[in-house]
């Protein structure tokens, strides 16, 4: 009977360890147990990043602007990114981020939106500066004066007055992308809402038949990146 009890105990401990290894954030610790996990930098390897940017044309200004090192610095400043409670959720967030960045910038080709408008909405808190336009810039193509204003306030830069800093400083550009992501998209993908809900957050106008080709392209990138980093894409891919 004593021997049987020991066997049961070993089985229970094994199950608990297995649960813990998939339930804590990547690289996090539970009590005295430290899970090996994977860091963002070990998932977004030079090969992964370069494979994306290599698909941009030789004349693309983004090829000289967007750098893996700048991305990683911005990621370290947002420690919840890529640390979503399990390895699966963490990898899906990273894949989703790069899927949208790939679509928005043409594989890191574009820094500024091709068709540039004013994108100025009446606001007492974040009024548009004279002569400034708030079209898409950076990895996520930050748009609208209220986003530039709130983002600038968060990262300590006056982006209402100087919106083009998002297109001329790679550091600020990635900081702006992460500001938008962490405030609008992070909780959606890490809570199991699916990639489709992230599309609504990035560009809801594409959903519900608004731009089926764009939605399919985003999903295609997401699936490809999930495969590259070794994770299943999960449910609810479309919007």
C-alpha positions as CSV (number, residue, x, y, z in Angstrom):
1,X,0.0,0.0,0.0
2,X,2.9,2.4,0.8
3,X,4.5,1.7,-2.6
4,X,1.2,2.5,-4.3
5,X,0.9,5.8,-2.5
6,X,4.4,6.8,-3.7
7,X,3.4,6.0,-7.3
8,X,0.3,8.2,-7.0
9,X,2.3,11.0,-5.5
10,X,4.8,10.9,-8.4
11,X,2.0,11.0,-10.9
12,X,0.3,14.0,-9.2
13,X,3.6,15.9,-9.0
14,X,4.2,15.2,-12.7
15,X,0.8,16.5,-13.7
16,X,1.2,19.7,-11.6
17,X,4.6,20.4,-13.1
18,X,3.1,20.0,-16.6
19,X,0.3,22.4,-15.8
20,X,2.7,25.0,-14.3
21,X,5.0,24.9,-17.3
22,X,2.2,25.9,-19.6
23,X,0.3,28.3,-17.3
24,X,3.0,30.8,-16.4
25,X,4.4,33.6,-18.5
26,X,7.4,32.9,-20.6
27,X,10.5,33.0,-18.4
28,X,8.4,33.7,-15.3
29,X,8.8,31.8,-12.0
30,X,6.3,30.2,-9.7
31,X,7.5,30.1,-6.1
32,X,10.9,28.5,-6.3
33,X,10.1,26.8,-9.6
34,X,11.6,28.7,-12.6
35,X,10.2,27.8,-15.9
36,X,12.7,27.7,-18.8
37,X,10.3,29.3,-21.3
38,X,11.5,31.5,-24.2
39,X,12.3,35.2,-24.3
40,X,10.9,37.5,-27.0
41,X,14.5,37.7,-28.4
42,X,14.8,33.9,-28.7
43,X,11.5,33.8,-30.6
44,X,12.1,36.8,-32.8
45,X,15.5,35.6,-34.0
46,X,17.6,37.5,-36.5
47,X,16.6,34.9,-39.1
48,X,12.9,35.5,-38.4
49,X,13.2,39.3,-38.6
50,X,15.4,39.3,-41.6
51,X,13.2,36.9,-43.4
52,X,10.4,39.4,-43.3
53,X,12.4,42.5,-44.2
54,X,14.2,40.7,-47.0
55,X,10.9,40.6,-48.9
56,X,10.8,44.4,-49.1
57,X,12.2,45.9,-52.3
58,X,15.7,47.2,-52.5
59,X,14.5,50.8,-52.8
60,X,12.4,50.6,-49.6
61,X,13.3,53.3,-47.1
62,X,12.1,51.0,-44.3
63,X,14.9,48.5,-44.9
64,X,17.3,51.0,-43.5
65,X,15.0,52.2,-40.8
66,X,13.4,49.2,-39.0
67,X,15.9,47.2,-37.0
68,X,15.5,44.1,-34.9
69,X,17.5,45.7,-32.1
70,X,15.2,48.7,-32.0
71,X,12.2,46.3,-31.9
72,X,13.7,44.4,-29.0
73,X,14.5,47.5,-27.0
74,X,10.8,48.6,-27.3
75,X,9.7,45.1,-26.4
76,X,11.8,45.2,-23.2
77,X,10.2,48.5,-22.2
78,X,6.8,46.6,-22.5
79,X,7.5,43.5,-20.4
80,X,3.9,42.2,-20.8
81,X,4.4,41.8,-24.5
82,X,5.1,38.2,-25.4
83,X,4.6,37.2,-21.8
84,X,1.0,36.2,-21.8
85,X,0.5,33.5,-19.3
86,X,1.6,30.6,-21.5
87,X,4.1,29.8,-24.2
88,X,1.2,29.3,-26.7
89,X,-0.4,32.7,-26.0
90,X,2.9,34.5,-25.9
91,X,3.9,33.1,-29.3
92,X,0.5,33.9,-30.8
93,X,0.8,37.5,-29.7
94,X,4.3,37.8,-31.3
95,X,3.0,36.2,-34.5
96,X,0.0,38.5,-34.5
97,X,2.1,41.6,-34.0
98,X,4.4,40.8,-37.0
99,X,1.4,39.8,-39.2
100,X,-0.1,43.2,-38.8
101,X,3.3,45.0,-39.1
102,X,4.0,43.1,-42.3
103,X,0.6,44.0,-43.8
104,X,0.8,47.7,-42.7
105,X,4.3,48.3,-43.9
106,X,4.7,45.9,-46.8
107,X,7.3,43.7,-45.1
108,X,8.9,46.8,-43.4
109,X,9.1,48.7,-46.7
110,X,7.0,51.7,-45.8
111,X,7.5,54.1,-43.0
112,X,4.7,56.6,-44.0
113,X,1.3,55.8,-45.3
114,X,1.1,55.8,-49.1
115,X,-2.1,57.9,-49.3
116,X,-1.7,60.6,-46.8
117,X,-4.6,62.6,-45.3
118,X,-5.0,65.0,-42.5
119,X,-6.6,62.6,-40.0
120,X,-7.6,65.5,-37.8
121,X,-10.6,65.0,-35.5
122,X,-11.9,67.8,-33.3
123,X,-10.5,67.4,-29.8
124,X,-10.1,69.6,-26.8
125,X,-7.6,67.3,-25.2
126,X,-5.5,66.6,-28.3
127,X,-6.1,69.4,-30.8
128,X,-4.4,69.2,-34.1
129,X,-1.4,71.5,-34.5
130,X,-1.5,74.0,-37.4
131,X,-0.1,72.5,-40.6
132,X,0.3,69.0,-39.1
133,X,-1.1,65.8,-40.6
134,X,-1.7,62.6,-38.6
135,X,-1.6,59.9,-41.3
136,X,-0.2,56.5,-40.6
137,X,3.4,56.2,-39.6
138,X,5.6,53.5,-38.2
139,X,5.2,49.7,-37.8
140,X,1.5,49.9,-36.9
141,X,0.9,53.0,-39.0
142,X,-0.3,55.2,-36.0
143,X,-3.1,57.4,-37.2
144,X,-5.3,60.3,-36.0
145,X,-4.4,63.2,-33.8
146,X,-5.9,61.7,-30.6
147,X,-3.7,58.7,-30.9
148,X,-0.6,60.8,-31.6
149,X,-1.5,63.0,-28.6
150,X,-2.1,60.2,-26.2
151,X,0.9,58.2,-27.4
152,X,3.2,61.2,-27.1
153,X,2.0,61.9,-23.6
154,X,2.7,58.2,-22.6
155,X,6.2,58.1,-24.1
156,X,7.2,61.7,-23.2
157,X,7.4,63.2,-26.7
158,X,5.1,65.9,-28.1
159,X,3.8,64.0,-31.1
160,X,1.0,66.5,-31.7
161,X,3.5,69.1,-32.6
162,X,6.0,66.7,-34.2
163,X,4.1,63.7,-35.6
164,X,6.8,63.0,-38.1
165,X,9.1,61.8,-35.3
166,X,7.3,58.5,-35.6
167,X,8.7,58.3,-39.2
168,X,12.2,59.7,-38.5
169,X,13.2,58.1,-35.2
170,X,13.2,54.3,-35.3
171,X,13.1,54.3,-31.5
172,X,10.1,56.5,-31.2
173,X,8.5,54.6,-34.1
174,X,8.6,51.3,-32.3
175,X,7.6,52.9,-29.0
176,X,4.5,54.3,-30.7
177,X,3.7,50.9,-32.2
178,X,4.0,49.2,-28.8
179,X,1.9,52.0,-27.2
180,X,-0.9,51.3,-29.6
181,X,-0.6,47.5,-29.3
182,X,-0.5,47.3,-25.6
183,X,-3.4,49.7,-25.1
184,X,-5.6,48.3,-27.8
185,X,-4.6,44.8,-29.0
186,X,-2.6,43.0,-26.3
187,X,-5.6,42.0,-24.1
188,X,-7.6,40.8,-27.1
189,X,-5.0,38.3,-28.4
190,X,-3.8,37.2,-24.9
191,X,-7.3,36.5,-23.6
192,X,-8.1,34.0,-26.3
193,X,-10.2,36.3,-28.5
194,X,-8.5,35.1,-31.6
195,X,-6.6,36.9,-34.4
196,X,-9.8,38.1,-36.0
197,X,-10.5,40.4,-33.1
198,X,-7.0,42.0,-33.5
199,X,-7.9,42.9,-37.0
200,X,-10.9,44.9,-35.7
201,X,-8.6,46.8,-33.4
202,X,-6.0,47.6,-36.0
203,X,-8.5,48.4,-38.9
204,X,-12.1,47.5,-38.2
205,X,-13.2,48.9,-41.5
206,X,-11.8,45.8,-43.2
207,X,-14.1,43.5,-41.2
208,X,-17.6,42.4,-42.1
209,X,-16.8,42.4,-45.8
210,X,-15.2,45.8,-45.8
211,X,-11.9,44.5,-47.4
212,X,-11.8,40.7,-47.6
213,X,-8.5,40.7,-49.5
214,X,-6.8,42.6,-46.7
215,X,-8.3,40.4,-44.0
216,X,-7.1,37.3,-45.9
217,X,-3.6,38.7,-46.3
218,X,-3.3,39.4,-42.5
219,X,-4.5,35.9,-41.7
220,X,-2.1,34.5,-44.2
221,X,0.9,36.3,-42.5
222,X,-0.3,35.3,-39.1
223,X,-0.6,31.6,-40.0
224,X,2.8,31.7,-41.6
225,X,4.5,33.3,-38.6
226,X,2.7,30.9,-36.2
227,X,4.2,28.0,-38.2
228,X,7.7,29.6,-38.2
229,X,7.8,30.0,-34.5
230,X,6.1,26.7,-33.7
231,X,2.6,27.4,-32.4
232,X,-0.9,26.7,-33.6
233,X,-2.9,29.8,-34.8
234,X,-5.9,29.1,-32.6
235,X,-9.6,29.8,-33.4
236,X,-11.5,32.9,-34.7
237,X,-9.0,34.0,-37.3
238,X,-11.3,36.2,-39.4
239,X,-13.5,39.1,-38.6
